């Protein structure tokens, strides 16, 4: 039986045990002995299916980066260059799940997810099969289900998470769409119905006028942010920015991304000044209450836009008490608040660039609440098929209650989530 088990394929249960073993820091041999497999099988499984979840921002993974004498301009020829190695990541168990240094580590990070690995395994097994293993009526019923959801701007992943009864993988659905299976069954679904795959092209070098006064950034640079987070790895971070289409007339949407919950809050402004943005921070303080604000917004990170120069007033309340610490990204380094930039892609599904935001319905805070509610109710792959609201309600019911009292709504039926401009017309 043991020999037979060694030759059999890994099951989903086996992969769950592997994921748990990685989280506990178990060796590959320990996991292999538990599952009755060879050590090499476990190693190959982890190496094949682990996912890159964070890419090192340094040119090279140098172990000397923390005390670099050369401003981290890394080359192989650098006399201080030492190739960074991580026993947990590079040897055993082979992934970063459960690592105590995960949040503070600045190097490449890999995670192993049992559900993703098993899904990839199943896709690989059926990859060589020809044809569609379904009747025309089944394809038609499936198409009638997913077509209106795709029209609402939802992704295939979100649809499958909301409808587990479909029982197909993302790859299969994409194959059906790309090969015209739904069209042949009388359901007009094509690649144009799918969400855009956004790729950022390298920006061209431009000349920028230096700012005359950067005193507000003193003690609040990206370097000092890294130092603060290294000393306080569990500090809760909120990223902040402004979204607009018309820089002269607005409207302007002040965005807050709560990293712990992957949650977006949008606040409406008619103008874009430092006093407006400070008013937005003060409003967030009122929404949460002082104690909860201190807890949820330990760190506030934004770019160097001129609307965010009131750093002192943002950090210190009028009564002299500290409420947060504010830090700024480096110039032209929006990737330093990449989590917020990524969720802006969803916001732009509702508020496309180059359009008149007021014309599509962005006229007040109520519209911004609609935007936030739909984005935060959306089922996300990075949250393992959960929404930001679901994560928020689980981790911090008090915070969720405050946002709901402000006017945000958890759309419990995933089919009702709309990521298209027309959602602003539904009032």
Residue pairs with C-beta under 8 A, 6 or more apart in sequence:
2 36
5 35
5 36
5 37
6 36
6 37
6 38
6 41
9 121
10 18
10 35
10 37
10 41
10 45
10 121
12 114
12 115
12 118
14 35
14 37
15 45
15 114
15 117
15 118
16 114
17 31
17 34
17 35
18 31
18 35
18 42
18 45
18 46
18 112
18 114
19 97
19 112
19 113
19 114
21 30
21 31
21 34
21 93
22 46
22 93
22 94
22 95
22 97
22 98
22 112
23 97
23 98
24 98
25 88
25 93
25 98
26 93
27 92
27 93
28 39
28 42
28 43
28 46
28 92
28 93
28 94
29 39
29 92
31 37
31 42
31 93
32 38
32 39
32 41
32 42
35 42
43 94
45 117
46 93
46 94
46 95
46 112
47 94
48 117
49 112
49 113
49 116
49 117
49 120
49 121
50 94
50 95
50 110
50 111
50 112
51 110
51 111
51 112
51 113
51 116
52 108
52 109
52 110
53 96
53 109
53 110
53 111
54 105
54 108
54 109
55 108
56 106
56 107
56 108
57 106
57 335
58 65
58 72
58 74
58 106
58 107
59 72
59 73
59 74
59 75
60 74
60 75
60 76
60 81
60 83
61 83
61 84
61 107
61 108
62 68
62 72
62 74
62 78
62 80
62 81
62 82
62 83
62 84
63 82
63 83
63 84
63 85
64 80
64 81
64 82
65 72
65 74
65 84
65 106
68 80
69 80
70 78
70 80
74 81
75 81
84 107
86 107
88 95
88 96
88 99
89 95
89 96
89 99
89 107
89 108
89 109
89 110
94 110
94 112
95 110
95 111
95 112
96 102
96 105
96 109
96 110
96 111
97 111
97 112
99 105
102 109
103 229
103 233
103 234
104 229
104 230
104 233
106 226
113 384
115 384
119 169
119 170
122 169
123 169
123 171
123 172
126 172
132 139
132 176
132 181
134 142
136 185
139 176
139 181
139 182
139 185
139 187
140 185
140 186
140 187
142 166
142 168
142 176
142 182
143 182
143 185
143 186
143 187
143 189
144 187
145 163
145 166
146 156
146 159
146 173
146 189
147 182
147 187
147 188
147 189
147 193
149 158
149 159
149 162
149 415
150 156
150 159
150 189
150 193
150 194
151 193
151 420
152 417
152 418
152 419
152 420
153 195
153 349
153 350
153 418
153 419
153 420
154 195
154 378
154 414
154 417
154 419
155 194
155 195
156 170
156 173
156 174
156 194
157 170
157 379
157 381
158 378
158 379
158 380
158 414
158 417
159 166
159 173
160 166
160 168
160 169
160 170
160 173
161 379
161 385
161 414
162 379
162 414
162 415
174 194
175 181
176 182
177 189
177 190
177 191
177 193
177 194
178 191
180 190
182 188
182 189
183 189
183 190
195 349
198 345
203 332
208 331
208 332
211 304
211 306
214 304
216 309
216 310
216 311
216 312
217 304
217 311
217 328
220 311
220 325
220 326
220 327
220 328
221 327
221 328
221 330
222 327
222 328
222 329
222 330
222 333
222 336
224 327
225 299
225 301
225 327
228 235
228 299
228 325
228 327
229 235
229 237
229 299
232 298
235 298
235 299
236 258
236 259
236 260
236 295
236 296
236 297
236 298
236 299
237 259
237 260
237 298
237 299
237 300
237 301
238 256
238 257
238 258
238 259
238 296
238 297
238 299
238 300
238 301
239 256
239 257
239 259
239 301
239 302
239 337
239 339
239 340
240 254
240 255
240 256
240 257
240 277
240 281
240 300
240 301
240 302
240 308
240 340
241 254
241 255
241 302
241 303
241 305
241 337
241 340
241 341
241 344
242 252
242 253
242 254
242 255
242 272
242 277
242 305
242 307
243 252
243 253
243 255
243 266
243 344
243 347
243 351
244 250
244 251
244 252
244 253
244 272
244 357
245 351
245 353
245 354
245 355
245 356
245 357
246 356
246 357
247 272
250 269
250 270
250 271
250 272
250 357
251 268
251 269
251 270
251 357
251 358
251 362
251 363
252 268
252 269
252 270
252 271
252 272
252 276
253 266
253 267
253 268
253 269
253 347
253 351
253 362
253 368
253 371
254 266
254 267
254 268
254 269
254 276
254 277
254 280
255 264
255 265
255 266
255 267
255 340
255 343
255 344
255 347
256 264
256 265
256 266
256 267
256 284
257 263
257 264
257 337
257 339
257 340
257 343
258 264
258 265
258 296
258 392
259 339
260 296
260 395
261 388
261 391
261 392
261 395
261 396
261 399
262 339
262 343
262 380
262 382
262 383
262 388
262 391
263 376
263 388
263 389
263 391
263 392
264 343
264 346
264 347
264 372
264 375
264 376
264 388
265 284
265 372
265 403
265 408
266 347
266 368
266 369
266 371
266 372
267 280
267 283
267 284
267 365
267 368
268 362
268 364
268 365
268 367
268 368
269 276
269 277
269 279
269 280
270 276
272 307
273 307
274 306
274 307
274 308
274 309
274 310
275 310
276 307
277 307
277 308
277 310
278 310
278 313
278 314
281 300
281 314
284 293
284 297
285 293
285 317
285 323
287 402
287 403
287 405
287 406
288 296
288 297
288 399
288 402
289 402
290 317
290 321
290 323
292 398
292 399
292 402
293 323
293 324
294 323
294 324
296 396
296 399
297 323
297 324
298 324
298 325
299 324
299 325
299 326
299 327
300 314
300 324
300 325
300 326
300 327
301 326
301 327
301 328
301 329
301 336
301 337
302 308
302 326
302 327
302 328
302 329
302 337
303 328
303 329
303 334
303 337
304 328
304 329
304 331
308 314
308 328
311 326
311 328
314 324
314 326
315 322
315 323
315 324
315 325
315 326
316 322
316 323
317 323
329 336
329 337
330 336
334 341
335 341
343 375
346 375
346 378
346 419
347 371
347 375
349 419
349 420
350 371
350 374
350 375
350 419
350 420
350 421
350 423
350 424
351 357
351 360
351 362
351 371
351 421
352 421
355 421
360 421
360 424
360 425
361 367
361 421
361 424
361 425
361 427
362 368
362 371
362 424
365 407
366 407
366 427
367 424
369 406
369 407
369 408
369 409
370 423
370 424
370 426
371 423
371 424
372 408
373 408
373 409
373 410
373 411
374 411
374 417
374 418
374 419
374 423
375 388
375 419
376 387
376 388
376 389
376 392
376 408
376 410
377 387
377 388
377 389
377 409
377 410
377 411
377 412
377 414
377 417
378 387
378 388
378 414
378 417
378 419
379 385
379 386
379 387
379 414
379 417
380 386
380 387
380 388
383 390
383 391
387 410
387 414
389 400
389 410
390 410
392 399
392 400
392 403
393 400
393 410
400 410
404 410
411 417
418 426
